[in-house]
Amino acid sequence: MTESIVTVRLTRNLRYKLTYIKIFEMYIESEREAAVTDLLRSLLHAYEEAIAPLAAYLRRLDVATQELELDEKLMTHAAGRHDAESKLRFIHDGLRRASTWYRTQVMDRQMTSDPELRQLLLELGEIDAAKLWYTETIMSVLKIPLRLKEQDYTEPTQAEPPSRGEEWRPRLMDDLRRPSWSGSSNPPQDRGHGSGRPSGRGGSGRPGGRDRE
């Protein structure tokens, strides 16, 4: 039986999250810059918590989540980054694409016909958007420009929506006109997550590329 678009996209999303967890662990082992290590641990914690509700939803769709393999091509690209700057650029590019992907999914009727899935996508999107902001803050502190073009390989995503003038900032809920989201404009003070479904705070700040179809 042909898999639904929901199953395909969410399965790939989980696969990339699992792969990024391994990448964060690999980077933590080799990194000596304290600010970067703190960021990596925050990302690792956020992704470990994010996969739980995502995997649970997929299991209800009869997806054998325990059999998913890591994306070896993505791992290879990540392993080619040997200094803090290139690692942060790789991470930033992935988070930027992931945030865009989530924003696109919550505008897709195929992905939001189930209110539970729509809420899950909103929450996961908030996490990546918050971590994107946190990563940009650390890069700014380390005087690493954001604008150098990174190699075009990270998590697949579909084309970005038309520009609304200013470049979209990592505030997913604001774009969806949900002003109740408590995104902070203060410097990051990562506090991790509680148990259960991931929250939008994702630490102190907020899986990206071509479409997962």
C-alpha positions as CSV (number, residue, x, y, z in Angstrom):
1,M,0.0,0.0,0.0
2,T,1.3,3.5,-0.9
3,E,2.4,5.5,2.1
4,S,0.5,8.7,2.7
5,I,2.3,12.0,2.3
6,V,2.0,12.5,6.0
7,T,3.8,9.3,6.8
8,V,6.5,10.0,4.3
9,R,7.2,13.5,5.5
10,L,7.1,12.7,9.2
11,T,9.3,9.6,8.7
12,R,12.0,11.6,7.0
13,N,11.7,14.3,9.6
14,L,12.3,11.7,12.4
15,R,15.2,10.2,10.4
16,Y,16.9,13.6,10.1
17,K,16.3,14.4,13.8
18,L,18.0,11.1,14.8
19,T,20.9,11.9,12.4
20,Y,21.3,15.3,13.9
21,I,21.4,13.9,17.4
22,K,24.5,11.8,16.3
23,I,26.0,14.9,14.7
24,F,25.6,16.9,17.9
25,E,27.1,14.1,19.9
26,M,30.1,13.9,17.5
27,Y,30.6,17.7,17.6
28,I,30.4,17.8,21.4
29,E,33.3,15.2,21.7
30,S,35.6,17.3,19.5
31,E,34.6,20.9,20.4
32,R,36.7,22.9,22.9
33,E,34.9,26.3,22.7
34,A,32.6,26.6,25.8
35,A,29.9,28.6,24.1
36,V,29.7,26.2,21.2
37,T,29.6,23.2,23.5
38,D,26.8,24.7,25.5
39,L,24.8,25.3,22.3
40,L,25.4,21.7,21.1
41,R,24.2,20.3,24.4
42,S,21.1,22.4,24.2
43,L,20.4,21.2,20.7
44,L,21.0,17.6,21.7
45,H,18.6,17.9,24.6
46,A,15.9,19.6,22.5
47,Y,16.1,17.0,19.8
48,E,16.1,14.1,22.2
49,E,12.9,15.4,23.6
50,A,11.4,16.3,20.2
51,I,11.7,12.7,18.8
52,A,9.5,11.2,21.5
53,P,6.1,12.7,20.5
54,L,7.1,12.5,16.8
55,A,7.9,8.8,17.0
56,A,4.8,8.1,19.0
57,Y,2.6,9.7,16.3
58,L,4.4,7.7,13.6
59,R,3.9,4.4,15.6
60,R,0.1,5.1,15.5
61,L,0.5,5.2,11.7
62,D,2.2,1.7,11.9
63,V,5.6,3.0,11.1
64,A,8.4,0.9,12.6
65,T,10.4,3.8,14.0
66,Q,13.0,1.6,15.7
67,E,14.1,0.4,12.2
68,L,15.0,3.8,10.8
69,E,18.6,4.2,9.7
70,L,20.6,7.4,9.9
71,D,21.2,9.5,6.8
72,E,24.8,8.6,6.0
73,K,25.2,11.3,3.4
74,L,24.3,13.9,6.0
75,M,26.7,12.3,8.5
76,T,29.5,12.5,5.9
77,H,28.9,16.2,5.3
78,A,28.8,16.9,9.0
79,A,32.1,15.0,9.6
80,G,33.8,17.3,7.0
81,R,33.5,20.3,9.4
82,H,36.6,20.5,11.5
83,D,36.4,23.9,13.2
84,A,33.8,25.7,15.3
85,E,32.9,28.1,12.5
86,S,32.2,25.5,9.9
87,K,30.3,23.4,12.4
88,L,28.1,26.3,13.4
89,R,27.5,27.2,9.7
90,F,26.4,23.6,9.1
91,I,24.1,23.6,12.1
92,H,22.7,27.0,11.3
93,D,21.9,26.0,7.7
94,G,20.0,22.9,8.9
95,L,18.0,24.8,11.5
96,R,17.1,27.6,9.0
97,R,15.8,25.0,6.5
98,A,14.0,23.1,9.2
99,S,12.2,26.2,10.5
100,T,11.1,27.0,7.0
101,W,9.9,23.4,6.4
102,Y,7.7,23.5,9.6
103,R,6.2,26.8,8.6
104,T,5.3,25.4,5.2
105,Q,3.8,22.2,6.7
106,V,1.4,24.1,8.9
107,M,0.1,25.8,5.9
108,D,-0.5,22.5,4.0
109,R,-4.0,21.1,4.4
110,Q,-2.7,17.5,4.0
111,M,-0.5,18.0,7.1
112,T,-3.1,19.8,9.2
113,S,-6.3,17.9,8.7
114,D,-5.5,16.2,12.0
115,P,-5.5,18.8,14.8
116,E,-3.1,16.8,16.9
117,L,-0.6,16.7,14.1
118,R,-1.0,20.4,13.4
119,Q,-0.2,21.1,17.1
120,L,2.8,18.8,17.0
121,L,4.2,20.5,13.9
122,L,3.7,23.9,15.6
123,E,5.5,22.8,18.7
124,L,8.4,21.1,16.8
125,G,8.7,24.2,14.6
126,E,8.9,26.4,17.6
127,I,11.8,24.4,18.9
128,D,13.8,24.6,15.7
129,A,13.0,28.3,15.3
130,A,14.1,29.0,18.9
131,K,17.3,27.0,18.4
132,L,18.0,28.9,15.2
133,W,17.8,32.2,17.1
134,Y,20.1,30.8,19.8
135,T,22.6,29.6,17.2
136,E,22.6,33.0,15.5
137,T,23.2,34.6,18.8
138,I,26.3,32.4,19.5
139,M,27.6,33.1,16.0
140,S,27.2,36.8,16.6
141,V,29.1,36.5,19.9
142,L,31.9,34.6,18.1
143,K,31.8,37.2,15.2
144,I,30.9,34.5,12.6
145,P,28.9,36.1,9.7
146,L,25.6,34.4,8.8
147,R,25.7,35.3,5.1
148,L,28.4,33.1,3.7
149,K,26.7,30.4,1.5
150,E,26.9,26.9,2.9
151,Q,26.9,23.8,0.8
152,D,23.4,23.0,-0.3
153,Y,22.8,19.9,1.6
154,T,20.7,19.4,4.7
155,E,17.3,18.1,5.5
156,P,14.9,18.3,2.4
157,T,12.2,21.0,2.4
158,Q,9.9,22.4,-0.2
159,A,10.3,25.9,-1.7
160,E,10.1,28.8,0.7
161,P,6.9,30.9,0.6
162,P,7.1,34.2,-1.2
163,S,9.0,36.9,0.7
164,R,7.0,39.4,2.7
165,G,9.6,42.1,2.5
166,E,11.9,41.6,5.5
167,E,13.6,38.3,5.9
168,W,11.6,36.0,8.1
169,R,12.9,35.9,11.6
170,P,12.7,32.7,13.7
171,R,9.3,33.3,15.2
172,L,7.0,30.7,13.7
173,M,4.0,31.5,15.8
174,D,4.2,35.2,15.0
175,D,4.0,34.4,11.3
176,L,0.9,32.3,12.0
177,R,-0.6,35.3,13.8
178,R,-0.6,33.6,17.2
179,P,0.6,36.5,19.4
180,S,0.4,34.4,22.5
181,W,3.7,32.7,21.8
182,S,6.2,33.9,24.3
183,G,9.3,34.2,22.1
184,S,11.9,36.2,23.9
185,S,14.2,38.9,22.5
186,N,16.6,38.7,25.4
187,P,20.0,36.9,25.1
188,P,19.7,33.1,25.4
189,Q,19.8,31.5,28.8
190,D,19.1,27.9,27.9
191,R,17.2,26.0,30.5
192,G,16.4,22.7,28.6
193,H,12.9,21.1,28.5
194,G,10.6,19.3,30.8
195,S,9.2,15.8,30.2
196,G,6.5,15.0,27.7
197,R,5.8,16.9,24.5
198,P,8.4,19.5,23.6
199,S,7.7,23.1,24.4
200,G,8.2,26.1,22.2
201,R,11.0,27.6,24.4
202,G,13.5,24.9,23.3
203,G,16.1,26.3,25.7
204,S,17.0,29.9,25.2
205,G,16.6,30.6,21.7
206,R,14.5,28.5,18.7
207,P,15.4,18.7,10.5
208,G,15.8,21.7,6.9
209,G,16.4,21.4,2.9
210,R,14.2,20.2,0.1
211,D,10.7,18.8,0.6
212,R,10.3,15.4,2.3
213,E,8.0,14.1,-0.4
